[in-house]
Amino acid sequence: MSHTLGVRQAQKQKTRQAFLDAALALLEEQSLSSLGLREVTRAVGVAPTAFYRHFPSTADLGVALVEEALGSLHTVIAGTVSAAGDGDERIERAVELIARHVREYPAHIRFIARERNGGVQKVRAAIAEQLARFTAEVKTALAQHPESAGWSDDDLLMLAGLYVDQMLMTASNLLDASPEEQDQVIRVATRRMRLIAVGRRHWLG
């Protein structure tokens, strides 16, 4: 019995992932608000009723895509910010992390960039929640730096928000840039984050 349940659970997870993959491919050409349930089920090759065994609505499918796109990055980004090394080294590692993620998951990044201000409120809220988590995690990592001594929680949160906003902007700018343009985007992003770091050293509160 347990083996049968395990097989069924694996098949259910496989079908759920097929919905996510199909939706992501379809969303390369349109926004989530215009995505039809039948489009997704047709791409997966199942009846429309099968969709509801996995997601209550296309908005919930979008929320799952947000988690898939951003969920795994939390530990990595916080670890990059808190890693040993001087500020320039941490900045270079952070920018390289962003560039690598865009190269490996362009469709996910494009989805986040489009839907952050898109027409599906539930997905906008999910993206905002993820970005707030990133900001809080980066703030915690920044608080461990010696140069953060004497900083208030509010100021550290503001600083973390500046870094997260710059990371998001960099990812968006890298999406459709040519290889030559990507090098320029990376250089500019690195300089901007260094400028934030300079401001940090001279911030009086």
Steps between C-alpha positions, in 0.01 A plus 500: 500500500778745594677424172180577306453826690861591429454439128181706497665783688794499258263508203302784658820698552608429143168629363516808725849579368374450145238770564769736632731435205222541245377822657849644514551427130166658410578805713801580285252655257223635727412612850344277765176699494445397138602135546210259454464183704422304182823622343697350787313169511525467122876549520525233772264266314239455772134589545423845649348339809843348583637848563291544815660197664817707522404869506178680599555760226753636252586763764607221735702350217670839471575504872663158466713637214610787725615249763677294234673808359613660826469250784835329453690830491447600862781295656737574213458879507518525879811282494660716233441820697627352827801317349855587597691754297497874451205695366620498139537121504150455638358736238673318217373165627144638529502639145644175362230305683231714337656469154530122534139467615376706204703284261362178649137607561412783257132402474459514878665842521289632211186374675594680824594821317167506313270390781651715775272777376257278309127462517475204741491635854571165666820461300608861559456436872702177481786679323489785751512248785802327349682831450420603857651170618813568295526847654463365853757226437750741346446734795583216740815422302605867485458530876784250541750731328726704731413816304138461611586576862270772629251471215131491590274221375311748282819624333626145442166408346519805273853401393392142435212631288742701287707190432196283422355764265833521319517120469151491353579782257818322392312176433241685290768686303688178425196320358508616141852643486749368245825345633678833449217690665495254790861583579404867517196425719723306740757780514234764568327283762831441678577873503153586628527251783844635586349848509240373747786356707682836497184672617473239773843587637408870523140466617433703815139392556 
